Amino acid sequence: MVSKSYSNLLELASGESPTFGLMSRRIPRIMTVAGLISDIDDDKSESVCSDPSSSSALRDRIIIVANQLPIRAQRKTDGSKGWNFSWDEDSLLLQLRDGIGDHDMEVIYVGCLKEDVHPNEQDEVSQLLLETFKCVPTFLPPDLFSRYYHGFCKQQLWPLFHYMLPLSPDLGGRFNRSLWQAYVSVNKIFADRIMEVINPEDDFVWVHDYHLMVLPTFLRKRFNRVKLGFFLHSPFPSSEIYKTLPIREELLRALLNADLIGFHTFDYARHFLSCCSRMLGLTYESKRGYIGLEYYGRTVSIKILPVGIHMGQLQSVLSLPETEEKVAELLKQYCEQGRIMLLGVDDMDIFKGISLKLLAMEQLLMQHPEWRGKVVLVQIANPARGRGKDVKEVQAETSSTVKRINETFGKPGYNPVVLIDEPLKFYERMAYYVVAECCLVTAVRDGMNLIPYEYIISRQGNEKLDEVLGLKPSTPKKSMLVVSEFIGCSPSLSGAIRVNPWNIDAVADAMDSALELAEPEKQLRHEKHYRYVSTHDVGYWARSFLQDLERTCQDHVRRRCWGIGFGLSFRVVALDPTFRKLSMEQIVSAYRRTKTRAILLDYDGTLMPQASIDKSPTSKSIDIINSLCRDKHNMVFIVSARSRKTLGEWFSPCENLGIAAEHGYFLRLKRDVEWETCVPVADCSWKQIAEPVMKLYTETTDGSTIEDKETSLVWSYEDADPDFGSCQAKELLDHLESVLANEPVTVKSGQNTVEVKPQGVSKGLVAKRLLSIMQEKGPSPDFVLCIGDDRSDEDMFEVITSSMAGPSIAPRAEVFACTVGRKPSKAKYYLDDTVEIVRLMQGLASVSEQTNSG
């Protein structure tokens, strides 16, 4: 666990304030277990124990963090100073708490209020909200909030995440460094507020949406083992769009400081994973249905589950007398006049496609005159959340289109489009759902959109509404949906008519189909949708997310963690307690006092960086190896996948160097002795089968190559597109395993490679052979150093570790199995990169030089 002083040092180095109180006001830290204070903080004075009799002592606790608190604030109107606060029943965050169940888990909220609170009142408001609502308000100066929310969030992140590139200053917001700095500052202030209430050993933290994407870094920096989930409620764009963002890596790395990252659909998760692959070189895999990314020893899990609606809230609103009255009023206004209502409910913004929907309505009335005078599109336009020129343009275009349609197709007592652009009460909106024959949700891009779910529940109705509608209790319910392919709920609504909202003809046809569809078909589609929506509600979503977060965090306690990097490059390295960095002093000391040493070195990625264009060894590497080989106490081996011809040429100056080529199939103990084989001589006739298959994949995968060695064939896709290369590699692996099923070979995938080699050949065989040769010559080695960087080297580590108990290694021998980079491995030690390995070898070589000269 990183100490407080170290954490502060990190913050100082990154130019951030080392104190947590950006505000001088503080609220007491809340603890979940009476009388216990976490020992993570050195400064115990920051923590205040909660009342021992508190019922929360027995419950888990979750801190839910979002841009806005689920609170409505209103100044007192009776002339006295102060505020009236109440829950915002429409807030997803409040519904989420009901879904989790208040008895199972205590919920604390951290976020901003919608209203400005004067600095003189902030202490009092904080105390009141904490005691009454368990809410921790984050107060932001108005100027900072404007640059953060209306600036960076709404002008830059939100348009880009909805696929809008800032190709000109008018089209979306060009990247502005000062707005980005405001965004980071606000995320830091949020982190400071969380610090004041978190019990880091026990609490879960769940951060919501794109407003707080760098918050995970600030929390992880302070508490390395924080249990942290993040859910993105907007789309995540494809890598081609996302990579235009100048701070693309900072955002990705910040999100990867969470333990669990949630998305509404597979598409959004796929785009995120593709960005991690292309920009950070990370790979992911699915284990038992869970998708995980390995990131510096931590597994970051990916969750795909769309949010749901709050069934209890919707059903209670449907039962209100005012809802019934409004339904009766709408029936008179529309149905009793022989009108069929189509309904649209959207925010007034550029991505909701309101104008495209209106054009489709116009097209429907042009192509199908029979619907004129009968069909009415009621478009409810909620007030825009953003502000700016684009919002005004949408409003102007919408009202002018409505005017044109009504002038063209309207008649006395009939307007084909009714635009409602003032705020409606929730029960009024529900009444429109109940009466509408079809709901149209045709956004051009939207994260989730719960309107279709609300419509389905409203159409299911209840007994009293059935009476108002004149339905018998046994009458099957029906509903019709026309939804855009580009919204998050579309995949879960398989009975809806899916449309491309840009294709106005297709949307008009979908409207016609929805109106013409046979009643039994409408009933079947409604039944299917209702079954899904009623079982996958907000509670199901919240519980599922928290279960996955708990599962992901369960191994925190058994990992050693420490932070590396400054600013937004900060990340936590998590390793098993037995896995540690190889200490230069420790190994040099062991090297000095031992007499029989075995040294096995991989080449590519170990002595030579993977990214190097010229792969041949440097003169410095040759000198180091020669110094080690001249020491009569040493047996030095290069163990590589490369061919014996290449290795023989490269290391020709090294007379006493042992070489194992092609994963150890060929072996020689010194330069001037004959090559021998570790296994019986292989029949390579299988190459005639494998090579044509590999050539086929090489022709269709730009950037891939084939390397033909004496006993093996390697297909490499290092220079190909990472996603396509990986996809082709999986296909090639299956193809080769199929055609070579009866041949004495194994097909293996490596780092950007697929290799076919003789059965039984592995680097582990080389390690066994070397140890047995040294044992025969006597004495058994009392020092073993083995270094490698990829999967094939794990065989060597396994052999060496298992040999420690046998006769091939001396009792109490010094054994160092070391991998390159911090990652899960059978080795017990690691070094960061090839530079550190060369430095280590140089240190050992200088000890040998001193010994020889002495």
Secondary structure, 3 states (H helix, E strand, C coil): CCCHHHHHHHHHHCCCCCCCCCCCCCCCCCCCCCCCCCCCCCCHHHCCCCCCCCHHHHCEEEEEEEEECCEEEEECCCCCCCEEEEECCCCHHHHHHHHHCCCCEEEEEEEECCCCCCHHHHHHHHHHHHHHHCEEECCCCHHHHHHHHHHHHHHHHHHHHCCCCCCECCECCCCCHHHHHHHHHHHHHHHHHHHCCCCCCCCEEEEECHHHCCHHHHHHHHCCCCEEEEECCCCCCCHHHHCCCCCHHHHHHHHCCCCEEEECCHHHHHHHHHHHHHHHCCCEEEECCEEEEEECCEEEEEEECCCCCCHHHHHHHHCCHHHHHHHHHHHHHCHHHCCEEEEEEEECCCCCCHHHHHHHHHHHHHHCHHHCCCEEEEEEEECCCCCCHHHHHHHHHHHHHHHHHHHHHCECCECCEEEECCCCCHHHHHHHHHHCCEEEECCCCECCCCHHHHHHHHHHCCHHHHHHHCCCCCCCCCCCEEEECCECCHHHCCCCEEECCCCHHHHHHHHHHHHHCCHHHHHHHHHHHHHHHHHCCHHHHHHHHHHHHHHHHCCHHHCEEEEECCHHHCEEEEECCCCEECCHHHHHHHHHHCCCEEEEECCECCCECCCCCCCCCCHHHHHHHHHHHHCCCEEEEEECCCCHHHHHHHCCCCCCCEEEEHHHCEEECCCCCCCEECCCCCCCCCHHHHHHHHHHHHHHCCCCEEEECCCCEEEECCCCCHHHHHHHHHHHHHHHHHHCCCCCEEEEEECCEEEEEECCCCHHHHHHHHHHHHHHHCCCCCEEEEEECCHHHHHHHHHHHHHCCCCCCCCCCEEEEEEECCCCCCCCEEECCHHHHHHHHHHHHHHHHHHHHC
